[in-house]
Amino acid sequence: MSEAAERPPSLGPPAAALVTAEKEATRPRGRLFRKYMLLPLALVSAVLFANSAVNFWFSWQQERVAAGRIIQEKADAAARRIQAFIDGIEQQIGWTTIAQWARGPLDERRFDFERLLHQVPAIASVQQLDANGRDQLEVSRLSMDVVGSGKDFSTSPAFIEARAHRVWYGPVHFRKQSEPYMTVAVAGAGPDAGVTVAEVNLKLIWDVVSGLKIGERGDAFVVDDKGRLIAHPDISLVLRETDLSHLPQVAATLAGGPHPAVVADNIAGNRVLTAHAPIERLGWFVFVELPMREALAPLYAAAARDAALVLLGLLLASVAASLLARRMVVPIRAIAEGAARLSRGELDRRLDVNTGDELQTLADEFNHMADALEKSYGELEHKVEARTAELHERTAELGRSVEELKLLSDVGQAVSSTLDLRAVLSTVLSRSVGITGADAGAVFLYRQAERAFQLVEAVGWDAALLRLVSDLKVPEGESAMGEATERRMPIQHADLATRSSYPLRDATLAAGFRAVLIVPLVGLERVLGALILTRRATGEFPVETVRLMQTLASQSVLAIQNARMFRELAEKSAELELASQHKSQFLTNMSHELRTPLNAILGYAELLIHGIYGELSDRTKGALERIQSSGRHLLALINDILDLARIEAGQLRLSLEDYSFGELVRSAVTATEPLATAKGLKLATALPDDLPTAHGDARRVSQVLLNLLGNAIKFTDEGEVEIRAGAKDGHFLLTVRDTGPGIAEADQERIFGEFQQIDNSSTRKKGGTGLGLAISKRIVEMQGGTISVESQLGQGSIFRVTLPVRVEKPLELTA
């Protein structure tokens, strides 16, 4: 078989070249040999370096601990030697405190003191005090001897502390700012024993410190309880009274820090391993230092050996990785070349790999794959053709679904955007006829009173058929439409010629239509009509068409219901508007009829009270005054109702004129001030003198002010009512504040409604119809202003009114 015959028909030379180019473009750039060599080398290197690092860490810790233990022993030994040095001085001084010696001749004692100075070079002077602290004898290397001065030292710390504790070591002091000295006082036994006081030169401790052998470059030094240097191999540091308390290790020790050896910087700034030991009786500390490089010298030598071993391991790993990579890369390259030939369509080529491992297994599987590909390529063309045909079929089906969705979207948009029933039904019919392949369509609505169907819209019918069917009423029980609506499911007839004769069937056949699909239009509670599709060819409509028409029928039902609801709503609105006009007219007429007799009653009551018809008793006058008060209240209520009726009827007219807003506010305050005084309330006014001249209806604005002030005084039982006025940006700003019970947030919008009051006992006790704020709101808004309230329960209320300074034209309000 030739190479061309083996290659599948759909994979010609151009395609093979394209596949080869793609393979070349995606081929990794790195060499496989280099990867397989570097990976083992990297792993070995990581292991060796990690092992060396861990080993170095643990060795460093061990060496540090071992070196610390050694220098700690050195520090302890130095502390013991210094303590022994001081103990020897104490013993030398101690024999001078024996009672028999103290009672001996003065010359003999003086000779013994001189011999003590000769035997102990560290003692600079020695002094004998009797039991009362009086100076008996003093011998010194630095000054003249003093004999029997009798000077009183009973208050000196040396005498007091020695008598109390037998031995006292004084603090270190530097004589003439150079050499360190310490006072040692030893008391004799018994109450009559004296005290021997000696000055000890601590410079000689240098011999003890210098004699310590601490490695090659290690040092030791001694500090007192304040960190001052007492002894050091460099004697000049001691003579300069060097303070080492700033060193961290010294500071930590003086503060009671840890005892083990630590790593720190010495006085020269070099890194050292240091340890200390206390000299308990003196409060001193001996420090021993060893340079870190010297302390860890064995560790550095071991690290050098480990580095050499790591380099050797890396060299061996490189060789091994190179051999392993070469053994793996050769068969892998052979497999890669075989894959490249397969990608070019050379299915007859096979791989020959004999490594005896997984690579040979991979090559064998590769050969099996080539056999399978060679076999399957022959079947691939047939599968591609079958799948292509199936794809075309599904594409066509998807196109129909898209058209159906678009149809449903258009119909839904028509239903939601217009209440014109004919326009919606026309859209449904025209789009349905186009997408279902029908030749014509019609919609019949059901007349409940006549129990018959009547045509309302048709598409695809000629003029003759329209004239014949337009006036035709199809009885419910004699038509297929009645059967479909009764069963609430679509009905179709593949050939109308097989149906029995009836007028609509005969007219449809005469027009050339043979097949029909009837879809009922049925609501939840009533039959609305039917949607009909007709076709000139015989045969049933597809199931998908029937399902689509059912969905369109549901949308048509919604359009019909919307149209009917809109028509009913329009009729109800007209009835309500007429009733509202009658109500407003009735309120206007009744208000006038009630005011006429009420004014007469008030007038006659006024005449009777003033004695026009003769003198009346006090009881009669009281009754007349109550009648007059109730009549005035009733008249105010009638006036409010009349104003509201005028507003609702659109008959309230504003009389626009120039007026003084400030004078208007002052008049309202004057009118309501007696009410506030009667309740014991303070009525405060804040009114600037430079308010501009207003243009508007002064009488109506005064009505608003009186209502707000009256309400504030009526609902406030204690405290004050304040009215403020001002002008800004072409508007008057008016606030009325009270200290009354306040208004809940839920009621703050409701109080501006008609006949609305806060429903609580306090409000009901105050009386009123609840029209004052509603009328005030209408009056303010007619002049282009606003009115609002801010309040919290228990914290009073603030009513705010804004009015244009100049009102040129009243605004028309809607109910």
C-alpha positions in Angstrom: 0.0 0.0 0.0 1.4 3.4 -0.9 1.8 6.4 1.4 -0.9 8.3 -0.5 -3.3 5.4 -0.2 -2.7 5.1 3.6 -3.4 8.8 4.3 -7.0 9.6 5.1 -8.9 11.5 2.3 -9.6 14.5 4.6 -5.9 15.0 5.5 -4.1 16.0 2.3 -0.7 17.5 1.8 -1.6 21.1 2.7 -3.3 19.9 6.0 -0.3 17.7 6.8 2.1 20.6 6.3 -0.1 22.8 8.5 -0.1 20.2 11.3 3.7 19.9 11.0 4.1 23.7 11.2 1.9 23.7 14.3 4.0 21.0 15.9 7.2 22.8 15.1 5.8 26.0 16.6 4.8 24.3 19.9 7.9 22.2 20.3 9.7 22.9 23.6 12.9 24.9 23.1 14.9 23.3 25.9 17.0 20.2 25.2 15.7 17.0 26.9 19.2 15.9 27.7 19.9 19.1 29.6 16.6 18.7 31.5 17.2 15.2 32.6 20.8 16.0 33.6 20.0 19.1 35.6 17.1 17.7 37.5 19.0 14.8 39.3 22.0 17.2 39.7 19.7 19.8 41.3 18.1 17.2 43.6 21.5 15.8 44.7 22.8 19.3 45.3 19.8 20.3 47.3 20.2 17.2 49.5 23.9 17.7 50.0 23.6 21.4 50.8 20.7 20.7 53.1 22.6 18.0 54.9 25.7 20.2 55.2 23.6 23.1 56.5 21.8 21.0 59.1 25.1 19.4 60.2 26.8 22.8 60.4 23.9 24.2 62.5 24.0 21.3 65.0 27.8 21.3 65.1 27.8 25.1 65.8 25.4 24.6 68.6 27.5 21.8 70.1 30.8 23.7 69.7 29.2 26.8 71.3 27.9 24.8 74.3 31.3 23.1 74.7 33.3 26.3 74.5 30.8 28.0 76.8 31.2 25.2 79.4 35.0 25.6 79.2 35.1 29.3 79.7 32.4 29.0 82.4 34.8 26.7 84.3 37.5 29.3 83.8 35.3 32.0 85.2 34.4 29.9 88.2 38.1 29.1 88.9 39.0 32.8 88.6 36.2 33.8 91.0 37.5 31.2 93.5 41.1 32.4 93.2 40.0 36.1 93.8 37.9 35.0 96.7 40.8 33.1 98.1 43.0 36.2 97.6 40.6 38.3 99.6 40.1 35.6 102.2 43.9 35.5 102.8 43.9 39.3 103.4 41.0 38.9 105.8 42.9 36.2 107.7 46.0 38.3 107.9 44.0 41.2 109.4 42.0 38.8 111.6 44.9 38.0 114.1 45.1 41.7 114.9 41.7 41.6 116.5 42.7 39.1 119.2 42.0 40.6 122.7 45.5 39.8 124.1 47.1 41.5 121.1 45.0 44.6 121.5 46.1 44.9 125.2 49.8 44.6 124.3 52.3 47.6 124.3 51.8 50.2 121.7 55.2 49.8 120.2 54.7 46.1 119.8 51.4 46.6 118.1 52.9 49.2 115.8 55.7 46.8 114.9 53.1 44.1 114.1 51.2 46.5 111.8 54.4 47.3 109.9 55.2 43.6 109.6 51.6 43.1 108.2 52.2 45.7 105.6 55.4 44.1 104.6 53.9 40.6 104.4 50.7 41.6 102.5 51.6 44.1 99.7 48.0 44.6 98.9 47.3 46.3 102.2 48.0 50.0 101.9 47.1 51.0 105.5 45.8 49.5 108.7 44.0 51.2 111.6 43.1 49.9 115.1 39.8 51.2 116.7 38.8 50.4 120.3 35.4 49.1 121.4 34.1 52.7 121.4 35.3 53.5 117.9 38.3 55.6 119.1 41.4 55.6 116.9 44.3 53.9 118.8 46.9 53.3 116.0 47.2 53.8 112.3 50.1 52.6 110.1 50.2 53.5 106.4 52.4 53.1 103.3 51.0 56.4 101.9 51.1 58.8 104.9 52.6 59.3 108.3 51.7 56.9 111.2 49.2 58.1 113.7 49.4 57.0 117.3 46.7 57.4 120.0 44.8 60.3 118.2 41.6 59.2 119.9 39.6 60.4 116.9 36.0 59.1 117.0 35.1 56.7 114.2 32.1 55.1 115.9 29.7 56.4 113.2 31.7 55.1 110.3 30.2 52.3 108.2 33.4 50.2 108.7 33.0 50.3 112.5 29.2 49.8 112.6 29.1 47.0 110.0 32.1 45.1 111.4 30.7 45.2 114.9 27.4 43.9 113.5 28.7 41.2 111.1 32.3 40.8 112.2 33.6 41.3 108.7 32.7 44.1 106.4 33.9 44.7 102.8 33.4 48.3 101.7 32.6 49.5 98.2 35.3 49.9 95.6 36.7 53.4 95.4 39.4 54.9 93.3 42.1 56.8 95.2 43.1 60.0 93.5 41.0 58.9 90.4 43.5 56.1 89.6 44.0 52.9 91.5 41.0 50.9 92.9 40.9 50.4 96.7 38.5 48.6 99.0 38.1 49.0 102.8 38.1 45.7 104.8 37.0 45.9 108.5 37.3 42.9 110.9 35.9 43.0 114.5 37.2 41.1 117.4 35.2 38.6 119.5 33.4 39.9 122.6 31.7 43.1 123.5 34.9 44.9 124.5 36.7 43.9 121.3 37.9 46.6 118.9 37.9 46.7 115.1 40.8 46.6 112.6 40.3 48.6 109.4 42.5 48.1 106.4 42.7 49.8 103.0 43.4 47.2 100.3 44.8 48.1 96.9 42.9 46.0 94.4 45.4 46.6 91.6 47.2 43.5 92.7 44.2 41.3 91.6 45.7 41.9 88.2 48.2 39.1 89.0 45.3 36.7 89.4 43.5 37.8 86.2 46.7 37.8 84.1 47.6 34.4 85.3 44.4 32.9 83.7 45.1 31.0 80.4 42.0 31.3 78.2 42.8 29.9 74.8 45.1 31.9 72.6 43.4 35.3 72.8 40.9 35.0 75.6 40.8 37.5 78.4 39.3 37.8 81.9 38.3 40.9 83.9 36.5 41.8 87.2 33.8 44.4 87.7 32.1 45.6 90.9 28.4 45.7 91.6 28.2 48.9 89.5 30.0 47.6 86.5 33.2 49.5 87.1 36.4 47.7 86.0 38.5 46.4 89.0 40.9 44.1 87.3 41.9 43.6 83.6 44.9 42.3 81.7 45.2 45.9 80.4 46.0 47.7 83.6 45.5 51.1 81.9 41.7 50.4 81.6 41.6 49.9 85.4 43.5 53.0 86.2 41.2 55.0 83.9 38.2 53.9 86.1 36.5 52.3 83.1 32.8 51.7 83.4 31.6 48.5 81.6 27.9 48.7 82.6 27.0 49.6 79.0 28.1 46.2 77.7 24.9 44.0 77.2 26.5 41.0 79.0 27.5 43.2 82.0 24.2 45.0 82.1 22.3 41.6 82.0 24.4 40.2 84.8 24.0 43.2 87.1 20.2 43.0 86.5 20.3 39.3 87.6 20.3 37.9 84.1 21.0 34.3 82.9 24.1 32.5 84.1 25.1 30.5 80.9 27.6 31.6 78.4 26.4 34.0 75.7 27.7 35.6 72.5 28.2 39.4 72.7 30.6 42.2 71.8 33.6 43.0 74.1 34.9 46.4 75.0 36.8 46.6 71.7 33.7 45.8 69.7 34.8 42.2 68.8 32.4 39.3 68.8 33.2 37.0 71.8 31.8 34.1 73.7 31.6 35.2 77.3 30.7 33.7 80.7 30.7 35.1 84.2 30.9 33.9 87.8 29.9 35.9 90.9 32.2 36.6 93.9 29.4 36.3 96.4 30.9 37.9 99.5 32.1 40.9 97.6 29.2 41.4 95.1 31.8 41.3 92.2 31.7 39.4 88.9 34.5 37.7 87.0 33.9 37.8 83.2 35.9 35.4 80.8 35.9 36.2 77.1 37.0 34.0 74.1 36.9 35.3 70.5 34.2 33.5 68.5 36.6 32.7 65.7 38.9 30.9 68.2 35.9 29.3 70.0 34.5 27.8 66.8 37.8 27.0 65.1 37.1 23.2 65.1 33.7 23.9 63.6 35.2 25.9 60.7 37.7 23.1 60.0 34.9 20.6 59.9 32.9 22.9 57.6 35.8 23.1 55.1 35.9 19.2 55.0 32.2 19.1 54.5 32.4 21.6 51.6 35.1 19.4 49.9 32.8 16.4 50.3 29.9 18.3 48.8 31.9 19.3 45.8 33.0 15.7 45.3 29.4 14.5 45.6 28.3 17.1 43.0 31.0 15.9 40.6 29.9 12.3 40.9 26.2 13.3 40.6 27.0 15.2 37.4 28.6 12.2 35.8 25.7 9.9 36.9 23.1 12.3 35.7 24.8 12.7 32.3 24.9 8.9 31.8 21.2 8.5 32.8 20.1 11.4 30.6 21.9 9.9 27.6 20.2 6.5 28.2 16.8 8.1 28.3 17.1 10.8 25.6 17.9 8.5 22.7 14.7 6.3 22.8 12.6 9.4 23.6 14.0 11.1 20.5 13.1 8.1 18.5 9.5 8.2 19.9 9.3 11.9 19.1 10.4 11.4 15.5 7.8 8.6 15.2 5.1 11.0 16.5 6.2 13.6 14.0 5.8 11.1 11.1 2.3 10.1 12.4 1.3 13.8 12.4 2.4 14.0 8.7 0.1 11.1 7.9 2.8 8.4 7.6 0.6 5.8 9.4 2.7 2.8 8.0 5.8 3.7 10.0 6.5 1.9 13.3 8.9 2.5 16.1 11.8 0.1 17.0 12.8 0.7 20.6 14.5 -2.2 22.6 15.4 -0.7 26.0 13.6 -3.4 28.1 11.8 -0.8 30.2 8.8 1.6 30.2 10.1 3.4 27.2 9.9 0.2 25.1 6.3 -0.3 26.4 5.5 3.3 25.4 6.9 2.7 21.9 4.8 -0.5 21.6 1.7 1.4 22.6 2.6 4.0 20.1 2.7 1.3 17.4 -0.7 0.0 18.5 -2.1 3.6 18.3 -0.8 3.9 14.7 -2.6 0.7 13.8 -5.9 2.0 15.4 -5.5 5.4 13.7 -5.0 3.7 10.3 -8.2 1.7 10.9 -10.3 4.6 12.3 -9.3 7.1 9.6 -11.2 5.0 7.1 -14.4 5.3 9.1 -13.9 9.0 9.9 -15.2 10.3 6.6 -18.5 8.6 7.0 -19.0 9.8 10.6 -18.1 13.4 9.5 -20.8 13.3 6.7 -23.4 11.9 9.2 -22.6 14.6 11.8 -22.7 17.3 9.2 -26.2 16.3 8.1 -27.3 16.2 11.7 -25.8 19.6 12.3 -27.6 21.1 9.4 -30.9 19.7 10.7 -30.3 21.1 14.2 -29.3 24.5 12.8 -32.6 24.7 10.9 -34.4 23.7 14.1 -32.5 26.3 16.1 -33.4 28.9 13.4 -37.1 28.1 13.8 -36.8 28.4 17.6 -35.1 31.8 17.3 -37.9 33.0 15.0 -40.5 31.7 17.5 -38.8 33.5 20.4 -38.6 36.7 18.3 -42.3 36.3 17.5 -43.2 35.8 21.2 -41.0 38.8 22.1 -42.7 41.1 19.5 -46.2 40.0 20.6 -45.3 40.4 24.3 -43.9 43.9 23.6 -47.1 44.8 21.7 -49.3 43.5 24.6 -47.3 45.5 27.2 -46.9 48.7 25.2 -50.4 49.4 23.9 -54.0 48.9 24.8 -55.2 48.9 21.2 -56.7 45.4 20.9 -56.9 45.6 17.1 -53.2 46.4 16.8 -52.1 43.6 19.1 -54.3 41.0 17.3 -53.0 42.2 14.0 -49.5 41.7 15.2 -50.3 38.2 16.5 -52.0 37.1 13.2 -49.4 38.6 10.8 -46.4 37.1 12.6 -48.2 33.7 13.1 -49.1 33.4 9.5 -45.5 34.1 8.5 -43.8 31.7 10.8 -46.2 28.7 10.7 -46.4 28.6 6.9 -50.2 29.2 7.0 -51.9 31.2 4.2 -54.4 33.2 6.4 -55.5 33.7 9.9 -58.4 35.3 11.9 -59.5 36.1 15.4 -63.1 35.7 16.6 -64.4 37.1 19.9 -67.1 35.5 21.9 -70.3 37.5 22.6 -71.6 36.3 25.9 -75.1 37.8 25.5 -75.6 36.2 22.0 -73.6 33.0 22.8 -71.9 33.3 19.4 -68.5 34.2 17.8 -67.9 37.3 15.7 -64.9 38.2 13.5 -62.7 41.1 14.8 -59.4 40.7 12.9 -58.3 38.8 9.8 -55.0 38.5 7.8 -54.7 36.9 4.3 -58.5 37.0 3.5 -59.7 38.7 0.3 -62.4 41.4 0.3 -65.2 39.0 -0.7 -64.5 36.6 2.2 -64.2 39.6 4.6 -67.6 41.0 3.5 -69.2 37.6 3.9 -67.9 36.8 7.3 -67.8 40.2 8.9 -71.5 40.3 9.8 -71.7 36.5 10.4 -72.4 35.4 14.0 -71.2 31.8 14.4 -73.4 30.0 17.1 -71.4 28.4 19.9 -73.0 25.0 19.6 -72.8 24.7 15.8 -69.1 25.3 15.2 -65.7 23.9 15.7 -64.8 27.0 17.7 -67.4 26.2 20.3 -66.0 22.6 20.5 -62.4 23.9 21.0 -63.4 26.4 23.7 -65.5 23.8 25.5 -62.6 21.3 25.5 -60.1 24.2 26.1 -57.6 22.7 23.7 -56.7 23.2 20.0 -58.6 21.4 17.2 -57.5 21.0 13.6 -59.0 19.6 10.5 -56.7 18.3 7.7 -59.4 18.8 5.0 -62.5 20.9 5.4 -64.1 19.2 2.5 -64.7 16.2 4.8 -66.6 18.3 7.4 -70.4 18.8 7.3 -71.7 22.0 5.8 -72.1 25.3 7.8 -71.8 28.9 6.8 -68.3 29.6 7.9 -66.9 26.3 6.6 -68.6 26.9 3.2 -67.2 30.4 2.9 -63.7 29.3 3.9 -63.8 26.4 1.3 -65.1 28.8 -1.4 -62.1 31.0 -0.7 -59.7 28.1 -1.4 -58.7 27.1 2.1 -58.6 23.4 3.0 -56.8 22.8 6.3 -57.7 24.7 9.5 -56.2 25.0 13.1 -58.5 26.4 15.8 -56.9 27.5 19.1 -59.3 28.6 21.9 -58.9 31.9 23.7 -60.0 31.1 27.2 -59.5 33.1 30.4 -59.7 31.8 34.0 -63.4 32.4 34.3 -64.8 33.0 30.8 -64.5 32.2 27.1 -63.0 35.1 25.1 -62.9 33.8 21.6 -60.7 31.7 19.2 -57.6 32.1 17.0 -57.8 30.4 13.5 -55.0 29.5 11.0 -56.0 28.3 7.5 -53.9 26.7 4.7 -54.8 26.0 1.1 -53.0 22.7 1.1 -54.5 19.8 3.0 -52.9 18.1 6.0 -52.4 18.6 9.7 -50.3 21.4 11.2 -47.0 20.2 12.9 -47.0 19.7 16.7 -44.5 22.6 17.1 -46.9 24.9 15.3 -49.8 23.9 17.6 -47.6 24.5 20.7 -46.5 27.9 19.4 -50.1 29.0 18.7 -51.1 28.0 22.2 -48.5 30.3 23.6 -49.6 33.1 21.3 -53.2 32.4 22.3 -52.3 33.0 25.9 -50.8 36.4 25.0 -53.9 37.3 23.0 -56.0 36.4 26.0 -53.9 38.8 28.1 -54.3 41.6 25.5 -58.1 41.1 25.4 -58.3 41.2 29.2 -56.1 44.3 29.4 -58.3 46.1 26.8 -61.5 45.2 28.7 -60.0 46.2 32.1 -58.8 49.5 30.6 -62.3 50.3 29.2 -63.9 49.4 32.6 -61.4 51.5 34.4 -62.1 54.5 32.2 -65.8 54.2 32.8 -65.3 54.0 36.6 -62.9 57.0 36.5 -65.6 59.1 34.7 -68.2 58.1 37.3 -65.8 58.9 40.2 -65.0 62.3 38.7 -68.6 63.1 38.3 -69.3 62.0 41.9 -66.4 64.2 43.1 -67.9 67.2 41.3 -71.3 66.6 42.8 -69.7 66.3 46.3 -67.8 69.5 46.0 -70.9 71.4 44.7 -72.9 69.9 47.5 -70.4 71.0 50.2 -70.2 74.5 48.7 -74.0 74.9 48.7 -74.5 73.4 52.1 -71.7 75.6 53.6 -73.5 78.7 52.3 -76.9 77.5 53.6 -75.4 76.7 57.1 -73.5 80.0 57.4 -76.6 82.2 56.9 -78.7 81.0 59.9 -75.5 80.6 62.0 -74.5 84.2 61.5 -78.0 85.2 62.6 -77.7 83.1 65.7 -74.3 84.6 66.6 -75.6 88.1 65.9 -78.7 87.8 68.2 -76.5 86.2 70.9 -74.2 89.2 70.7 -77.2 91.6 71.1 -78.6 89.7 74.0 -75.2 89.6 75.8 -74.9 93.4 75.4 -78.4 94.0 76.9 -80.1 95.3 73.8 -83.3 93.4 74.8 -83.0 94.1 78.5 -80.7 93.1 81.4 -80.1 89.3 81.8 -79.0 87.3 84.7 -75.4 86.1 85.1 -76.5 82.5 84.5 -78.4 83.5 81.3 -75.3 85.5 80.1 -73.1 82.5 80.8 -75.3 80.2 78.7 -75.4 82.8 75.8 -71.6 83.1 75.9 -71.3 79.3 75.6 -73.8 79.4 72.7 -71.7 82.2 71.1 -68.4 80.3 71.6 -69.8 77.1 70.2 -71.3 79.0 67.2 -68.0 80.6 66.4 -66.3 77.2 66.5 -69.0 75.8 64.2 -68.6 78.8 61.9 -64.8 78.1 61.7 -65.5 74.5 60.9 -67.9 75.5 58.1 -65.4 78.0 56.7 -62.8 75.2 56.6 -65.1 72.9 54.8 -66.1 75.6 52.4 -62.4 76.4 51.7 -61.7 72.7 51.1 -64.7 72.4 48.8 -63.5 75.4 46.8 -60.0 73.9 46.5 -61.2 70.5 45.4 -63.6 72.1 42.9 -60.9 74.4 41.6 -62.9 77.5 42.6 -60.4 78.9 45.2 -59.0 82.1 43.8 -56.0 84.0 45.2 -56.0 87.8 45.4 -52.5 88.8 44.6 -51.3 92.1 46.0 -48.2 93.7 47.7 -48.1 93.4 51.5 -45.7 93.5 54.4 -44.8 89.9 55.4 -43.4 91.2 58.8 -46.6 93.0 59.7 -48.6 89.9 58.7 -46.5 87.8 61.2 -46.8 90.5 63.9 -50.6 90.6 63.4 -50.9 86.8 63.7 -48.8 86.9 67.0 -51.0 89.7 68.4 -54.1 87.7 67.6 -52.9 84.5 69.2 -51.1 86.1 72.2 -54.2 86.0 74.5 -54.5 82.3 73.9 -50.9 81.7 74.9 -51.2 84.0 78.0 -54.3 82.2 79.2 -52.3 78.9 79.2 -49.2 80.4 80.8 -47.1 79.9 77.6 -44.3 82.2 76.4 -44.8 83.4 72.8 -41.4 84.4 71.4 -40.8 86.2 68.1 -37.6 86.4 66.0 -38.3 88.8 63.1 -35.7 90.9 61.2 -36.5 94.5 60.2 -35.2 94.2 56.6 -37.8 91.7 55.2 -38.6 92.5 51.5 -42.1 93.5 50.4 -44.2 90.4 49.5 -46.5 89.9 46.6 -49.2 87.3 47.0 -52.5 86.6 48.8 -52.0 88.2 52.3 -55.3 87.0 53.7 -54.6 83.3 52.8 -51.0 83.6 54.2 -52.4 85.0 57.4 -54.8 82.1 57.5 -51.8 79.7 57.4 -49.9 81.6 60.1 -53.0 81.7 62.4 -53.6 78.0 61.9 -49.9 77.0 62.7 -49.7 79.3 65.8 -53.2 78.2 67.0 -52.2 74.5 66.7 -48.9 75.1 68.5 -50.6 76.9 71.4 -53.5 74.4 71.5 -51.2 71.3 71.8 -48.6 72.9 74.1 -49.4 72.7 77.8 -46.1 74.2 79.2 -43.0 75.8 77.8 -43.1 78.2 74.9 -44.1 78.7 71.3 -41.6 80.5 69.0 -42.1 81.9 65.5 -39.1 82.9 63.3 -39.1 84.5 59.9 -36.4 85.4 57.4 -35.7 85.8 53.6 -33.2 84.0 51.4 -32.7 83.4 47.7 -36.1 85.0 46.8 -38.1 83.0 49.4 -39.6 83.7 52.9 -38.5 81.1 55.5 -41.0 80.7 58.4 -40.7 78.3 61.3 -43.1 77.7 64.2 -41.6 75.8 67.1 -43.4 74.5 70.2 -42.5 72.4 73.2 -45.6 70.2 73.0 -45.9 66.4 73.0 -44.4 66.0 69.6 -45.6 63.9 66.6 -44.5 60.3 65.8 -42.6 59.8 62.5 -45.4 57.6 61.2 -48.0 60.4 61.6 -45.9 63.3 60.2 -47.1 62.8 56.6 -50.7 61.9 57.6 -51.5 65.1 59.5 -51.5 67.1 56.2 -54.3 64.9 54.9 -58.0 65.9 54.9 -59.9 65.0 58.1 -56.7 63.5 59.6 -55.7 63.8 63.3 -53.2 61.9 65.5 -55.3 59.2 67.1 -54.6 59.6 70.8 -56.6 60.8 73.8 -54.7 64.1 74.0 -55.5 65.1 70.4 -59.2 64.1 70.7 -59.5 66.2 73.8 -58.2 69.3 71.9 -60.9 69.0 69.2 -60.9 70.1 65.6 -61.8 68.6 62.2 -58.3 67.9 61.0 -58.8 70.3 58.0 -56.5 73.1 59.1 -53.2 71.7 58.0 -54.7 70.2 54.8 -56.0 73.6 53.8 -52.8 75.3 54.8 -50.8 72.9 52.7 -53.0 73.6 49.6 -52.8 77.4 50.1 -49.0 77.3 50.4 -48.6 75.0 47.4 -50.9 77.2 45.3 -48.4 80.1 45.9 -45.4 77.9 44.9 -44.3 77.1 48.5 -43.8 74.1 50.7 -44.8 73.1 54.3 -43.2 70.4 56.4 -42.8 69.2 59.9 -39.9 67.9 62.0 -40.7 66.3 65.4 -39.9 63.6 67.9 -42.2 62.3 70.6 -41.7 64.2 73.8 -39.5 66.9 72.2 -41.9 69.3 70.5 -42.5 70.1 66.9 -41.1 72.5 64.2 -43.3 73.4 61.2 -41.4 75.0 58.3 -43.0 77.1 55.5 -41.2 78.4 52.5 -43.0 81.0 50.2 -41.8 82.9 47.2 -41.3 86.5 47.9 -43.3 87.3 44.7 -46.1 85.1 43.5 -46.9 86.1 39.9 -49.4 83.4 39.1 -51.1 80.8 41.3 -50.4 77.1 40.6 -53.1 74.7 39.7 -53.3 71.8 42.1 -54.4 68.2 41.3 -56.5 66.3 43.8 
